[in-house]
Amino acid sequence: MSQKSIVSFKSFCEQQEYFLLVALLALGLIVRLVLIFSVTEPIDRDAQEYYKIAQNLLAGKGFSINGSELTARRAPGYPVFLASLMEIFGTEPRILYLAQAIVNILTIFLVFLALKKTEVNLPTRLLITLVFSLSTSFIFVNVLYAEILTMLIVALLLYISIHPDFNVRPSIQLLFGGILTGALIYLRPTFLYFPIFLLFGAIFLKTIRRNLAIKKFLTIAGIALLTLTPWTIRNYKVFHRFIPLVSAGGSELWGANLEIADRFVWNSVSDIQKYEEQRTANHTLQNRLIHEYRVKYKITDPETLNRFLLKQAKQIILQHPFRYALLCFNRLLIFWFSPPIGSMTLKTISPVLFWSILILKYMLTILGIIGLYRFTRNNFPSASLVIMLVIYSTLLHTTIHAIQRYFLPLIPVVYFGLGYFLDTQEQVNKKQPTSSG
């Protein structure tokens, strides 16, 4: 394409910016609506429990799965979100899926705005909007999981971190940063220790960069923990425990690493089916052993069981350090480089299509990582919170367990990094001298 054609194309995009943006977002919404009204996904245990809790909240039965006993098994954020939608629109699952589709489109829009605030050129922003809209991650609008809403919160966190108006008003930025971090914890218990990670990460970074404002991270962590106060008080009154979310114990570490004691720990990243089958078998073994432990050691309360399982997990890891290291590396690849969501369907349609999309996904992910590195290097103060979130999620799922949907919260950040890479690479190419004939 000639330089004149490129200039003309950019001029056209600038003149039609709002029309093109609305058209791309509308296309993304249509794709999601087609999925919602043409494909019926089976509702698994996680989705059923979210749905039942939301129904029980509306029925005045409290935060309960079975309608009679209160629970701390699930984080409250997503069930409350579902209950709010049910109160307005009813309990039909497809209506809830439609709301999730709209949330997903808002997430894409926020990434567009974040790229705009970092002065990424318009054609690149529109390209990222198109690619993000057609990413197979949209399949999860059709199931009742918390990840679609979590993606929106991460996109908001990214937006306020890099927005110039928020940077010149640090008090407002810190307030929103803390509240959004707390919202992540309310949605996904895996973020419970993120405020603590922020504190240690800030101390570490302070030793490298003397000019880092460590007070920023202390404030965000403090506000995030403060937002958990209502749920902590509730759980203490009901269950006599200070930890606000039930999954913040040792059972996850034990269950995720039980397999290294006597199992094969490496599975091809391109074959998630084997990994899922192994996890299912491992879950059955967990349930049997937990029952035996309860009977043998007379364990009655969840906290005692968690402490016991944490001890068991440490023993297993220490006994098999090489297997654990191998498993962690496998999880790292699965977390960042799993096949596209819906890969089994792609394989059925065409193996060539599957491998083409797989290679494209890997390439986009790698370029997104490079873009995040460039953005962090050029904008370290504003990027540090988001980068800590990326590092925290990666370490957590590498050391404990990783499946495809656990990566969803990081997708807005990756597409932002991809847009930043394409824009900066274009600038680098322009600066390179052209050879004369």
ChimeraX attribute file (.defattr): number of C-alpha atoms within 10 A of each C-alpha:
attribute: neighborCount
match mode: 1-to-1
recipient: residues
	/A:1	5
	/A:2	7
	/A:3	8
	/A:4	9
	/A:5	10
	/A:6	11
	/A:7	11
	/A:8	12
	/A:9	13
	/A:10	17
	/A:11	14
	/A:12	12
	/A:13	17
	/A:14	14
	/A:15	11
	/A:16	11
	/A:17	16
	/A:18	11
	/A:19	10
	/A:20	14
	/A:21	20
	/A:22	12
	/A:23	13
	/A:24	21
	/A:25	21
	/A:26	14
	/A:27	16
	/A:28	24
	/A:29	20
	/A:30	13
	/A:31	16
	/A:32	26
	/A:33	19
	/A:34	10
	/A:35	19
	/A:36	21
	/A:37	12
	/A:38	9
	/A:39	11
	/A:40	11
	/A:41	13
	/A:42	10
	/A:43	14
	/A:44	11
	/A:45	9
	/A:46	13
	/A:47	15
	/A:48	16
	/A:49	19
	/A:50	25
	/A:51	24
	/A:52	19
	/A:53	27
	/A:54	28
	/A:55	24
	/A:56	19
	/A:57	20
	/A:58	17
	/A:59	11
	/A:60	10
	/A:61	17
	/A:62	17
	/A:63	25
	/A:64	22
	/A:65	23
	/A:66	13
	/A:67	17
	/A:68	11
	/A:69	10
	/A:70	16
	/A:71	20
	/A:72	19
	/A:73	14
	/A:74	22
	/A:75	23
	/A:76	22
	/A:77	18
	/A:78	25
	/A:79	26
	/A:80	20
	/A:81	16
	/A:82	26
	/A:83	24
	/A:84	15
	/A:85	16
	/A:86	19
	/A:87	12
	/A:88	8
	/A:89	12
	/A:90	13
	/A:91	16
	/A:92	9
	/A:93	16
	/A:94	16
	/A:95	15
	/A:96	21
	/A:97	21
	/A:98	18
	/A:99	16
	/A:100	25
	/A:101	27
	/A:102	17
	/A:103	18
	/A:104	26
	/A:105	23
	/A:106	17
	/A:107	25
	/A:108	27
	/A:109	21
	/A:110	21
	/A:111	27
	/A:112	26
	/A:113	18
	/A:114	24
	/A:115	26
	/A:116	15
	/A:117	14
	/A:118	15
	/A:119	12
	/A:120	20
	/A:121	18
	/A:122	19
	/A:123	18
	/A:124	21
	/A:125	25
	/A:126	19
	/A:127	16
	/A:128	22
	/A:129	25
	/A:130	18
	/A:131	15
	/A:132	25
	/A:133	24
	/A:134	17
	/A:135	15
	/A:136	16
	/A:137	19
	/A:138	22
	/A:139	19
	/A:140	23
	/A:141	26
	/A:142	25
	/A:143	23
	/A:144	24
	/A:145	22
	/A:146	25
	/A:147	22
	/A:148	25
	/A:149	23
	/A:150	25
	/A:151	24
	/A:152	23
	/A:153	20
	/A:154	24
	/A:155	27
	/A:156	20
	/A:157	23
	/A:158	23
	/A:159	22
	/A:160	20
	/A:161	24
	/A:162	20
	/A:163	18
	/A:164	13
	/A:165	13
	/A:166	17
	/A:167	16
	/A:168	10
	/A:169	10
	/A:170	13
	/A:171	13
	/A:172	14
	/A:173	21
	/A:174	23
	/A:175	16
	/A:176	20
	/A:177	25
	/A:178	26
	/A:179	22
	/A:180	21
	/A:181	25
	/A:182	24
	/A:183	21
	/A:184	26
	/A:185	26
	/A:186	23
	/A:187	24
	/A:188	20
	/A:189	19
	/A:190	19
	/A:191	21
	/A:192	23
	/A:193	15
	/A:194	24
	/A:195	24
	/A:196	16
	/A:197	18
	/A:198	22
	/A:199	20
	/A:200	14
	/A:201	19
	/A:202	23
	/A:203	16
	/A:204	12
	/A:205	16
	/A:206	14
	/A:207	10
	/A:208	10
	/A:209	11
	/A:210	9
	/A:211	10
	/A:212	17
	/A:213	13
	/A:214	17
	/A:215	12
	/A:216	21
	/A:217	25
	/A:218	20
	/A:219	18
	/A:220	25
	/A:221	24
	/A:222	18
	/A:223	21
	/A:224	25
	/A:225	21
	/A:226	14
	/A:227	18
	/A:228	19
	/A:229	13
	/A:230	11
	/A:231	18
	/A:232	19
	/A:233	16
	/A:234	15
	/A:235	20
	/A:236	14
	/A:237	11
	/A:238	12
	/A:239	15
	/A:240	11
	/A:241	16
	/A:242	15
	/A:243	19
	/A:244	22
	/A:245	24
	/A:246	18
	/A:247	19
	/A:248	17
	/A:249	19
	/A:250	20
	/A:251	23
	/A:252	17
	/A:253	21
	/A:254	23
	/A:255	22
	/A:256	19
	/A:257	24
	/A:258	20
	/A:259	22
	/A:260	20
	/A:261	15
	/A:262	9
	/A:263	11
	/A:264	11
	/A:265	19
	/A:266	15
	/A:267	17
	/A:268	13
	/A:269	19
	/A:270	18
	/A:271	14
	/A:272	18
	/A:273	14
	/A:274	14
	/A:275	19
	/A:276	13
	/A:277	11
	/A:278	16
	/A:279	17
	/A:280	12
	/A:281	11
	/A:282	17
	/A:283	16
	/A:284	10
	/A:285	14
	/A:286	18
	/A:287	12
	/A:288	10
	/A:289	12
	/A:290	16
	/A:291	11
	/A:292	13
	/A:293	15
	/A:294	14
	/A:295	11
	/A:296	9
	/A:297	10
	/A:298	10
	/A:299	16
	/A:300	10
	/A:301	10
	/A:302	15
	/A:303	17
	/A:304	14
	/A:305	20
	/A:306	20
	/A:307	14
	/A:308	18
	/A:309	21
	/A:310	19
	/A:311	15
	/A:312	18
	/A:313	21
	/A:314	14
	/A:315	13
	/A:316	18
	/A:317	19
	/A:318	10
	/A:319	13
	/A:320	13
	/A:321	12
	/A:322	12
	/A:323	20
	/A:324	21
	/A:325	16
	/A:326	14
	/A:327	23
	/A:328	22
	/A:329	15
	/A:330	19
	/A:331	27
	/A:332	21
	/A:333	16
	/A:334	25
	/A:335	23
	/A:336	21
	/A:337	20
	/A:338	24
	/A:339	23
	/A:340	21
	/A:341	16
	/A:342	13
	/A:343	22
	/A:344	16
	/A:345	11
	/A:346	17
	/A:347	13
	/A:348	10
	/A:349	11
	/A:350	12
	/A:351	14
	/A:352	11
	/A:353	13
	/A:354	21
	/A:355	17
	/A:356	11
	/A:357	17
	/A:358	19
	/A:359	14
	/A:360	13
	/A:361	18
	/A:362	16
	/A:363	13
	/A:364	17
	/A:365	19
	/A:366	17
	/A:367	20
	/A:368	23
	/A:369	19
	/A:370	17
	/A:371	25
	/A:372	24
	/A:373	18
	/A:374	16
	/A:375	19
	/A:376	17
	/A:377	12
	/A:378	11
	/A:379	13
	/A:380	14
	/A:381	16
	/A:382	20
	/A:383	18
	/A:384	20
	/A:385	20
	/A:386	21
	/A:387	17
	/A:388	16
	/A:389	22
	/A:390	16
	/A:391	12
	/A:392	19
	/A:393	20
	/A:394	19
	/A:395	15
	/A:396	16
	/A:397	20
	/A:398	21
	/A:399	18
	/A:400	16
	/A:401	22
	/A:402	24
	/A:403	17
	/A:404	16
	/A:405	16
	/A:406	17
	/A:407	21
	/A:408	21
	/A:409	23
	/A:410	20
	/A:411	21
	/A:412	23
	/A:413	27
	/A:414	23
	/A:415	27
	/A:416	30
	/A:417	27
	/A:418	24
	/A:419	29
	/A:420	28
	/A:421	23
	/A:422	20
	/A:423	20
	/A:424	16
	/A:425	13
	/A:426	13
	/A:427	11
	/A:428	10
	/A:429	10
	/A:430	10
	/A:431	9
	/A:432	8
	/A:433	7
	/A:434	8
	/A:435	5
	/A:436	4
	/A:437	3
